[in-house]
């Protein structure tokens, strides 16, 4: 184990005559950085955009806190009062 860590540190820490470089740890299926990025882009192609995500529970709880009744909002608010989450 110590020899493996020493080898990794030797690969990561730059020498004075070389430019700084790092070690990229990727799954064994990817042969290069470009292939890994292409696989990840293909995997996340249909994923929802985090910037447009709407948290319906938070919105409904906000309505319940303001006094506007909705079934989901009142259930979430009761859960919050009971469990504090």
N, C-alpha and C positions, 0 to 999 in steps of 0.2 A: 504494500500500500504506500509506503514511504517513497519507494522508487517511482511509482506512478505519479505521485504528487510532485516529486522533483522534476520529472519529465514535463509535466504540464506547466510548472512554474518556469522552466527553461524555455518553453515555447511561447509563453505569454510575456515574460519580462524581456524587453528589448536589450540588445547589445548596444554599446556606444556607437559602433560604426554603422548600425542599421537604423532604419526609420522605425518609429514605434508601430507595433502591430499587435493584434489580439488573436484570440482563439475562438472560432465560431463552432458551437456545439449544436449540431442538427441531427435529426433522425437518420438512421442508417440508410434509408431509401434514397435520400438525396445525394447526388454526386457533387453538386456545386451549389454555390449561393443562388445562382440564377434559377436552377432547377427547383431548389427549395422554395424560393419566392413564387415561382410559377405554380407549384403545388398548393401553396397557402392561398394564393389568389383564387385558384380554382375551387378550393375547399370553402372559402368564405364569400364566394360570388353572390350567393342568394341570401346571405345573412342580413338581418335588418340593420339599418344605419343607426348607430347609437345617438346621433344628433337629432333624429326624428322620433325616437322612442317616446311613447306616452305612457306614463305610469298611471293607469286608471284607478288603482286603489288609492294612491295619494290624492288624486283629484277628487274622488268621491269622499274621502275622509275630510278634505278641506271644505267641501260643501256641507258635510254633516257638522263640522265644527262651527260653520257660519249659521247653522240652523236650518239649512235646506235639506229636507228629507229625501233620501234615496235608499233603497234597500241595501245596496252594497256599502254605501257610505256609513250607514248606521251600524252594520255588522262589523266593519273595520274599526269604527270608533269604539264599539263595545269591546272588541278584542284588545284594542289599545288600552282601554281603561282597566280591563281585567288582567292582562298579562304585561302591560307596560312596554310593548314592542312596537 
